[in-house]
Amino acid sequence: MLHGYLPSLLEGTLVTLGVGLVSLAIASGLGLIGAVAKLSRTPWVRSVADGYTTLIRGVPDLVLMLLIFFGGKWAIDKLSGALGWGPADLSPFTAGCLTLGLIFGAYLTETFRGALLAIPPGQREAGLAYGMSPIDVAWRITFPQMIRFALPGFTNNWLVLVKSTALVSVIGLTDMMHRAGSAAGSTQDPFAFYAAAGAIYLAITSVSLLGLKALERRVSIGVRRAA
């Protein structure tokens, strides 16, 4: 099957999943920080968050990937040389995860901000009036409801992120697309390998969609839906 390249494609799939999950963790952290910053009462904090989302959403993903990879390698090399640490490098895996994390952190900032705004402010005020600390209010009242409101947008961003992991192949990471391209060149059968890569991406996104839909139903238990 696939001229014996199926194990190589599956190994690349694990790399793709690793990039996707690490990038999602980075994006989720940046998204939460960005959402809180955009809702801050401090003008300069809001300005920084607005600048981040505007910049990231306005520059093509591929351009950011190349800028961070080559610019990061240059910056790390200069810094390590100045500090006397010897040669240093930025791996394609790290650069890819950072880039995708930054990109989707901007999109998740808006997702989480919308979810926070959907929570009635009276609930937080009631928690504080009851004697709960701000941390307890966030953990017990705000965060659980934010998850429910954010899940549809979060799901969409994850599905797009999985497909965007294909970009890491351009900086030399041996992910699924990189291996599919190498196999296609070796066997002169590009259709079979790119079709197989597309099928694997479809399988990943389909399983992810089923899991996240189940989570959405779980966090929506007891919520009355409008007719």
N, C-alpha and C positions, 0 to 999 in steps of 0.2 A: 504493500500500500504506500502510495506517494513516493515510490522509488526508494523506500527504506529511510526516508527523512522524517517519518512521523514522530519517532522519539525526540529528534532535535526540535521539532515544532512544539512538542509538549514541554520540553525544557524551557523553550522561549516563552511559553505561556506562563510558567511559574515566575519568570522575570517580569513579564507584563503585569501579573497580579501583584507582585511585590511593589512595583513602581506605583500602581494604582492605589494600593492600600496606604503606603507611606505618604503619597501625595494627598490622599483624602484626609489623613490625620493632620498634616500641616495646614491644609485648606480649612478644615473645621476649626482649628485653633485660631487661625487668622480671621476667619469669618466671625467667630464669637467676639474677638477683640475689636474687629472693625465695626460690628453692629453696635456694641456698647459705646464705642467712640463716637459713632454717628448720632447716637442719642444723648451724648454728653451735653451738659450745660456750659462746658468750657469751649469758647469759639475756636481756639487754635487746635484743640483735639479734634473737633468736627472737621476743621479744614484739612488736617493731615489725613484723616480717613477718607474724605472726599477726593483728595489728591491721589491717594492710593488707588481707589476704585476707578477713577477717571483715567489714570495713566495705564493701568493694567488692561482695562477693557478697550482702550483705544489703540493699543499696539498689537499687531498680529502675533499669534502664539509662536509661530516658527521663528520670528525675529527675536522674541524674548528668549526662546530656547538657545539660539545661537549667541545672543549677547551674554547671557548668564554663563554659558559653558566656556566660551573663549575669553570673555572679560573676567570671569571668575578665576580661570587658570592663570591669567596674567596677574591679577591682583594678589592671589595667594602666593604665587612665585615671588613677586616683589616683596610682599610682607615677610615671608619666611627668610628671604635673603637679607632683609634689613635687620631682622632679629637674630640672624646667625643660626637658624635652624636647619639649614641645608635645603636641598631640593624638595618641593612639595607640589602636589597636583590635585586637581578636582576631578573626581571620577565621573564618567557619564551617568551612572546611577544617581549619584548625589545631585548633579546638575539637573537631571531630568525631574527628580522628585521636587527639588526646590522650585523649579520653573512652574511645573504643574500646580504645586501647592500655592504659589503666589497668584497664578492665574485664577484658579477656582476659589481661592480665598476671597477674591474680589466679588465673585458671583455669590458666594455663600454669605458674604457680608450683607448683601441686599436681601437674601432669603431670610436670614436670621433677624435682620432689622424689621422686616415686615411681620415676622412671627411675633416679635416682642410687642410691636405696636397693636397687634390683634388682641392682646390680653387686656381686659378692662383694667384701668389704673386703680379702680376702687378695690380690687382684690389685694394688691400690694399694700394699699393704705390700711385695709382691714387687718392684714397680717401684722403690720407694725403696731396698730392700735391694740391688738390682742397681746402684745408684748414680745413678739418674735423679733429676733435680730435680723438685720438686712441679709445676712448670709442664709439664715433659715428661710426667710421669705423667698430668696432666689432659688434655694435648693428644693423647697417643698411646694412652692406655689408657682413661681415664674418658669423655672426650667422644665418641669413636666408638661406644662401647657405649651411652651415654646416648641417642644419636640413635636407635638401633635400638629401645630400649625405649620411647622417648617418641613415636615416629612415629604409632602408632594414636591416642593422645590428642591429639597435635598436629593430626592430620588432622581430627578431629572439631571441634576448636576453630576451625580455619580455616574449615570449612564453615559453622559457626554465625556466625562473624565476618562472612563475606560477606553473609549474610542480614541481619545486624544493621546493616550500613551504611545500610539504608533509614531508620534513625533520623535521619541527618544532614539529611534533607529537612525536618524540623520546625524546624531553626534556619536555614533559608534557603539551604542549599547546593544548587546546581542539579545534583543527581545524577540518576540514572535515574528514581527514584521521583518526584522533584520534577517532572521533565519529563513523566513519564507522567500525573501529576495535572493539570498545566497543559493538556496536550493533551486529556485526557478532559473537562475543563471547557469547552474551546473547541469541541469537536466534539460534545459530548453523547453520547459513545460510550465510557463508562468501561470496559465489559467488554473491549473490544478492546485498550485500552492497558494495563490492569492484567494481562490475560492475556499480552500481549507482554512486560511486565516480568517476570512470573513465569517465562516461557520463557527469558528471558535469564539470570535468576538460576540456573535449572536447568542451563543450558548451562555457566555459569561453574563451578558446583559439580561438575558431571559431569567436565569437563576436569581440574579440580583433583584430583578423586578418582583419576582414571586416572594422573595424573602422580605423585601421592604414593604410590599403590600400587606403581608401578614403582620409586620410590625405596626403598620399604620392602623390596621384593624384592632390590634392589641391595645394601643394607646388611646384608641377612640371608644373603648368600652364605657358604656354609661352616658355617652354623649348623644343627645337627641338631634337627629339630622332633620333639616328643614325639608318639607315635601317638595 
